[in-house]
Amino acid sequence: MSEITYIRGDATVPSVKGVKVIAHVCNDIGGWGKGFVVALSRRWPQPEAAYRAWHRERAANDFGLGAAQFVQVEPYVWVANLVGQRGIVPHARLRSRGGTPMGSKGVPVRYEAIATALQALAGKAAELDASVHMPRIGCGLAGGKWSRVEPLITERLVKRGIAVTVYDHGEA
């Protein structure tokens, strides 16, 4: 069994051959505009447009915690919008506790929802024979801990033989 590959770079430009799925965590309230989604939107308009339509039409679809949406942005590149965050932390309520965003109700990350969405991602990646690329999902604005997310990725993706690369952006 392989392991997760960690590299420094931009998860929106995976430099491997073959089909690639770029995965990230979204909130369940239709908000898009901070964090990794800014880099996605800079590169392609489709993931944001698809996510907003998915949220807008949620009464008639599966939008909600644990859901996954797959958007093809190039012939060999897909983006996976994974709903794994309950709401957002409004700036006025943002407090820092060890560098983690905190609101009055705690962090927005929902590990069970991430696990469910990763299961759907595994199915799609297997169907496409794709590798998966991502930042440290659920650990930015969602406030999660990588020590809780990494085992979910290992269990749902790596153990199924899906190559996963995690990108750390910026300087060492």
Solvent accessible surface area in square Angstrom, and as a share of the most:
residue,aa,sasa,rsa
1,M,164,0.73
2,S,65,0.42
3,E,137,0.62
4,I,19,0.10
5,T,70,0.41
6,Y,83,0.32
7,I,73,0.37
8,R,125,0.46
9,G,25,0.25
10,D,48,0.25
11,A,4,0.03
12,T,3,0.02
13,V,68,0.39
14,P,17,0.10
15,S,107,0.69
16,V,70,0.40
17,K,196,0.83
18,G,44,0.42
19,V,31,0.18
20,K,20,0.08
21,V,0,0.00
22,I,0,0.00
23,A,0,0.00
24,H,3,0.01
25,V,23,0.13
26,C,7,0.04
27,N,12,0.06
28,D,21,0.11
29,I,87,0.44
30,G,10,0.09
31,G,30,0.29
32,W,23,0.08
33,G,47,0.45
34,K,144,0.61
35,G,45,0.44
36,F,49,0.20
37,V,13,0.07
38,V,55,0.32
39,A,25,0.20
40,L,0,0.00
41,S,37,0.24
42,R,187,0.68
43,R,107,0.39
44,W,16,0.06
45,P,98,0.62
46,Q,69,0.31
47,P,0,0.00
48,E,46,0.20
49,A,62,0.48
50,A,26,0.20
51,Y,0,0.00
52,R,92,0.34
53,A,27,0.21
54,W,19,0.07
55,H,33,0.15
56,R,162,0.59
57,E,98,0.44
58,R,118,0.43
59,A,111,0.86
60,A,95,0.74
61,N,59,0.30
62,D,97,0.51
63,F,22,0.09
64,G,21,0.20
65,L,61,0.30
66,G,8,0.08
67,A,13,0.10
68,A,18,0.14
69,Q,31,0.14
70,F,50,0.21
71,V,16,0.09
72,Q,87,0.39
73,V,14,0.08
74,E,65,0.29
75,P,106,0.67
76,Y,134,0.51
77,V,11,0.06
78,W,41,0.14
79,V,0,0.00
80,A,0,0.00
81,N,0,0.00
82,L,0,0.00
83,V,0,0.00
84,G,0,0.00
85,Q,14,0.06
86,R,129,0.47
87,G,13,0.13
88,I,87,0.44
89,V,24,0.14
90,P,52,0.32
91,H,152,0.68
92,A,105,0.82
93,R,99,0.36
94,L,78,0.39
95,R,119,0.43
96,S,90,0.58
97,R,143,0.52
98,G,87,0.84
99,G,68,0.65
100,T,29,0.17
101,P,22,0.14
102,M,29,0.13
103,G,2,0.02
104,S,80,0.52
105,K,179,0.76
106,G,26,0.25
107,V,37,0.21
108,P,6,0.04
109,V,5,0.03
110,R,74,0.27
111,Y,29,0.11
112,E,122,0.55
113,A,8,0.06
114,I,0,0.00
115,A,9,0.07
116,T,80,0.47
117,A,0,0.00
118,L,0,0.00
119,Q,85,0.38
120,A,45,0.35
121,L,0,0.00
122,A,0,0.00
123,G,32,0.31
124,K,37,0.16
125,A,1,0.01
126,A,55,0.42
127,E,127,0.57
128,L,39,0.19
129,D,129,0.67
130,A,10,0.08
131,S,21,0.13
132,V,0,0.00
133,H,1,0.00
134,M,0,0.00
135,P,29,0.18
136,R,87,0.32
137,I,4,0.02
138,G,7,0.06
139,C,35,0.21
140,G,47,0.45
141,L,87,0.43
142,A,4,0.03
143,G,3,0.03
144,G,9,0.09
145,K,119,0.50
146,W,36,0.13
147,S,84,0.54
148,R,127,0.46
149,V,0,0.00
150,E,60,0.27
151,P,72,0.45
152,L,32,0.16
153,I,0,0.00
154,T,37,0.21
155,E,89,0.40
156,R,60,0.22
157,L,0,0.00
158,V,1,0.01
159,K,113,0.48
160,R,122,0.44
161,G,67,0.65
162,I,11,0.06
163,A,60,0.47
164,V,2,0.01
165,T,18,0.10
166,V,0,0.00
167,Y,12,0.05
168,D,32,0.17
169,H,144,0.64
170,G,40,0.38
171,E,162,0.73
172,A,125,0.97
